[in-house]
Amino acid sequence: MGRYFSWYTESSFTLFSYSHLMALFIIGSCLIGMFLSRKTLRNKLPNLVIRLMIAFLLLLSEISFHAWFAYYKKWSITTTLPLQLSSLSLFLAIALVLTKSKTLLPITYFAGSASALLAMITPDLGPYDFPHFRFFHFFIAHGGIVLATWFMITVEKIHPSYRSLWMSFAGLNLYVLLLFPLNLTLGSNYMFLMKEPASQTLISYLGPWPFYLLSLEVMTILVFHILYLPFPILLKHFHHSPPFKNREIRKRTL
């Protein structure tokens, strides 16, 4: 069991290795399967089961993460508080699937899905490769966030508006502004606002600190727009549908 849960390992995570690509493939397959099964998942029982399953896996991943740090006496307010965007998005995703909140969808979709997708493409996993616990935790937590928002969009048919894109961007920046003084107070580096991550991630290609913060702003706007791109096409399709369908899509658009 040591090799699966140990703090120190002799291995190291390799970007786009077989295990990395397989994890992305499995998550992608779940997204496709959810889309193909969307009509079945609108029925009461399977709808409830899938939502509870997503919420349970996300909560279990977060609890086990903190338990693992605590077990090795590595838990610290400077590194382990749930203040990273991924942790914030995880809790929002849990609330989203449990409540089906239209208000939570935009910020969870734009900020949560964007950060989760980028994180999964360039994971910051250091020495923890498959089959280590941290490998599974990372992809379950980030993949679960994407699955939660995808469920609400494809199954519940709740869609973000262009206005909510900018509201999500403003909310994310407000969170960053609040996090800056906290990082200074604690001597922490939550959301990598104070320095670059130790291992190679997407940030490594965006320039030195603090310039990569500006690059991240531009990239965030770009990714948000890419994530929003399917919805005008969807709305245009419904615009040519019978009136009651058009009213329905407008009602469910945030």
C-alpha positions as CSV (number, residue, x, y, z in Angstrom):
1,M,0.0,0.0,0.0
2,G,3.0,2.3,0.6
3,R,3.6,2.9,-3.1
4,Y,0.0,4.1,-3.6
5,F,-0.2,6.5,-0.6
6,S,3.4,7.3,0.2
7,W,4.6,10.9,0.5
8,Y,7.9,10.4,-1.2
9,T,8.1,8.4,-4.5
10,E,10.9,7.5,-6.9
11,S,8.6,8.1,-9.9
12,S,7.6,11.4,-11.5
13,F,4.6,12.5,-13.6
14,T,5.3,12.7,-17.3
15,L,3.3,15.1,-19.4
16,F,1.2,13.3,-22.1
17,S,2.4,9.9,-20.9
18,Y,0.2,6.8,-21.4
19,S,-1.4,7.2,-18.0
20,H,-2.0,10.9,-18.6
21,L,-3.6,10.3,-22.0
22,M,-5.7,7.4,-20.6
23,A,-7.0,9.6,-17.8
24,L,-8.1,12.2,-20.3
25,F,-9.6,9.5,-22.5
26,I,-11.7,8.1,-19.7
27,I,-13.0,11.6,-18.7
28,G,-13.7,12.4,-22.3
29,S,-15.6,9.1,-22.7
30,C,-17.7,10.0,-19.6
31,L,-18.6,13.3,-21.1
32,I,-19.6,11.6,-24.4
33,G,-21.6,8.9,-22.6
34,M,-23.4,11.6,-20.5
35,F,-24.4,13.4,-23.7
36,L,-25.6,10.3,-25.4
37,S,-27.6,9.3,-22.4
38,R,-29.0,12.8,-21.7
39,K,-32.6,11.8,-22.3
40,T,-32.4,8.8,-19.9
41,L,-30.7,11.0,-17.3
42,R,-33.6,13.4,-17.2
43,N,-35.7,10.7,-15.6
44,K,-36.0,11.2,-11.8
45,L,-34.1,8.2,-10.5
46,P,-31.0,8.1,-12.8
47,N,-30.9,11.9,-12.6
48,L,-30.7,11.8,-8.8
49,V,-28.2,8.9,-8.8
50,I,-25.7,10.6,-11.2
51,R,-25.9,13.9,-9.3
52,L,-25.3,12.2,-6.0
53,M,-22.5,10.2,-7.4
54,I,-20.7,13.2,-8.8
55,A,-21.2,15.1,-5.5
56,F,-20.0,12.1,-3.5
57,L,-16.8,11.6,-5.6
58,L,-16.0,15.3,-5.4
59,L,-16.4,15.5,-1.7
60,L,-14.6,12.2,-1.1
61,S,-11.6,13.5,-3.2
62,E,-11.4,16.7,-1.2
63,I,-11.7,14.9,2.2
64,S,-9.1,12.3,1.3
65,F,-6.7,14.9,0.0
66,H,-6.7,16.7,3.4
67,A,-6.6,13.4,5.3
68,W,-3.5,12.4,3.3
69,F,-1.7,15.6,4.2
70,A,-2.8,15.4,7.8
71,Y,-1.6,11.8,8.0
72,Y,1.9,12.8,7.0
73,K,1.7,15.9,9.2
74,K,2.2,18.1,6.1
75,W,-1.1,20.0,6.4
76,S,-0.4,23.7,6.5
77,I,-2.4,26.9,6.2
78,T,0.2,28.2,3.7
79,T,-0.3,25.3,1.2
80,T,-3.3,23.2,2.0
81,L,-6.3,25.5,2.7
82,P,-9.0,25.0,0.0
83,L,-8.3,28.4,-1.6
84,Q,-7.0,27.3,-5.0
85,L,-9.4,27.8,-7.8
86,S,-9.8,24.0,-8.2
87,S,-10.9,23.6,-4.6
88,L,-13.3,26.6,-4.8
89,S,-14.7,25.2,-8.1
90,L,-15.1,21.7,-6.5
91,F,-17.3,23.0,-3.8
92,L,-19.3,25.1,-6.3
93,A,-19.7,22.0,-8.5
94,I,-21.0,20.0,-5.5
95,A,-23.6,22.7,-4.7
96,L,-24.5,22.9,-8.4
97,V,-25.4,19.3,-8.9
98,L,-27.2,19.1,-5.5
99,T,-29.3,22.2,-6.0
100,K,-29.5,22.5,-9.8
101,S,-28.9,26.2,-9.3
102,K,-29.0,28.4,-12.4
103,T,-27.0,31.0,-10.6
104,L,-24.1,28.8,-9.9
105,L,-23.8,27.4,-13.4
106,P,-21.9,30.3,-15.1
107,I,-19.1,30.7,-12.6
108,T,-18.7,26.9,-12.2
109,Y,-18.8,26.4,-15.9
110,F,-16.5,29.3,-17.0
111,A,-14.0,29.5,-14.1
112,G,-14.3,26.0,-12.8
113,S,-14.4,24.1,-16.1
114,A,-11.7,26.4,-17.7
115,S,-9.3,25.9,-14.8
116,A,-10.0,22.2,-14.5
117,L,-9.5,21.6,-18.3
118,L,-6.3,23.5,-18.4
119,A,-5.1,21.8,-15.2
120,M,-5.8,18.3,-16.6
121,I,-3.9,19.2,-19.8
122,T,-0.8,20.3,-17.9
123,P,-1.1,18.7,-14.4
124,D,1.1,19.9,-11.5
125,L,1.6,16.5,-10.0
126,G,5.4,16.4,-9.5
127,P,6.5,12.9,-8.3
128,Y,2.9,11.5,-8.2
129,D,2.2,9.4,-11.3
130,F,-0.2,6.5,-11.8
131,P,-1.1,4.5,-9.7
132,H,-0.5,6.8,-6.8
133,F,-3.4,8.2,-4.8
134,R,-2.6,11.8,-5.8
135,F,-2.9,10.9,-9.5
136,F,-6.4,9.5,-9.0
137,H,-7.4,12.4,-6.7
138,F,-6.3,14.9,-9.2
139,F,-8.2,13.6,-12.2
140,I,-11.3,12.7,-10.1
141,A,-11.5,16.2,-8.6
142,H,-10.9,18.1,-11.8
143,G,-12.8,15.7,-14.1
144,G,-15.7,15.8,-11.6
145,I,-16.0,19.6,-11.9
146,V,-16.2,19.3,-15.7
147,L,-18.7,16.5,-15.5
148,A,-20.9,18.5,-13.0
149,T,-21.2,21.5,-15.4
150,W,-21.6,19.2,-18.4
151,F,-24.5,17.4,-16.7
152,M,-26.3,20.7,-16.0
153,I,-25.8,21.9,-19.6
154,T,-26.7,18.7,-21.5
155,V,-29.2,17.0,-19.1
156,E,-30.8,19.9,-17.3
157,K,-30.5,22.2,-20.4
158,I,-29.3,25.2,-18.4
159,H,-27.1,27.5,-20.5
160,P,-24.9,30.5,-19.6
161,S,-25.4,33.9,-21.3
162,Y,-22.8,36.2,-22.7
163,R,-23.4,38.6,-19.8
164,S,-22.8,35.8,-17.3
165,L,-19.4,35.2,-19.0
166,W,-18.2,38.7,-18.0
167,M,-19.9,38.5,-14.6
168,S,-17.9,35.2,-14.0
169,F,-14.7,36.9,-15.1
170,A,-15.4,39.9,-12.8
171,G,-16.2,37.5,-9.9
172,L,-12.9,35.6,-10.5
173,N,-10.9,38.8,-10.5
174,L,-12.6,39.9,-7.3
175,Y,-11.6,36.6,-5.7
176,V,-8.0,37.1,-6.8
177,L,-7.9,40.6,-5.4
178,L,-9.1,39.2,-2.0
179,L,-6.5,36.4,-2.2
180,F,-3.5,38.7,-2.7
181,P,-3.5,40.2,0.8
182,L,-4.2,36.8,2.3
183,N,-1.2,35.4,0.5
184,L,0.9,38.2,1.8
185,T,-0.3,37.7,5.3
186,L,0.2,33.9,5.3
187,G,3.3,33.8,3.2
188,S,1.4,31.5,0.8
189,N,1.1,31.2,-3.0
190,Y,-2.5,30.3,-3.6
191,M,-3.4,30.3,-7.2
192,F,0.3,31.0,-7.9
193,L,-0.2,34.7,-7.5
194,M,3.1,35.3,-5.8
195,K,5.5,33.0,-7.7
196,E,5.6,30.3,-10.4
197,P,4.7,26.7,-9.5
198,A,7.6,24.4,-8.7
199,S,6.9,22.0,-11.5
200,Q,6.2,22.7,-15.2
201,T,2.7,23.7,-15.9
202,L,0.9,26.0,-18.5
203,I,2.1,29.0,-16.4
204,S,5.7,28.0,-17.2
205,Y,5.1,29.1,-20.8
206,L,3.5,32.4,-20.0
207,G,6.5,34.4,-18.9
208,P,8.1,35.2,-15.5
209,W,6.2,36.5,-12.5
210,P,4.4,38.9,-12.4
211,F,4.0,39.1,-16.2
212,Y,2.3,35.7,-16.4
213,L,-0.6,37.1,-14.3
214,L,-1.4,39.4,-17.2
215,S,-1.0,36.6,-19.7
216,L,-3.4,34.5,-17.6
217,E,-6.0,37.3,-17.7
218,V,-5.9,37.3,-21.5
219,M,-5.9,33.5,-21.6
220,T,-8.9,33.5,-19.2
221,I,-10.9,35.8,-21.5
222,L,-10.0,33.7,-24.5
223,V,-10.9,30.4,-22.9
224,F,-14.2,31.8,-21.5
225,H,-15.1,32.8,-25.0
226,I,-14.2,29.4,-26.4
227,L,-16.4,27.8,-23.8
228,Y,-19.2,30.1,-24.6
229,L,-18.9,29.6,-28.4
230,P,-21.4,26.7,-28.7
231,F,-24.3,28.5,-27.1
232,P,-25.0,31.2,-29.7
233,I,-25.1,28.4,-32.2
234,L,-27.5,26.5,-30.0
235,L,-29.7,29.5,-29.5
236,K,-29.7,30.2,-33.2
237,H,-30.9,26.6,-33.8
238,F,-33.8,27.1,-31.3
239,H,-34.6,30.4,-32.9
240,H,-35.9,28.5,-35.9
241,S,-37.8,26.0,-33.7
242,P,-41.5,26.2,-32.7
243,P,-42.4,29.1,-30.4
244,F,-42.8,27.0,-27.2
245,K,-39.3,25.6,-27.6
246,N,-37.9,29.0,-28.2
247,R,-39.5,30.3,-25.0
248,E,-38.1,27.3,-23.1
249,I,-34.5,27.9,-24.2
250,R,-34.7,31.5,-23.3
251,K,-36.1,30.7,-19.9
252,R,-33.3,28.4,-19.1
253,T,-30.5,30.7,-20.4
254,L,-28.8,32.7,-17.7
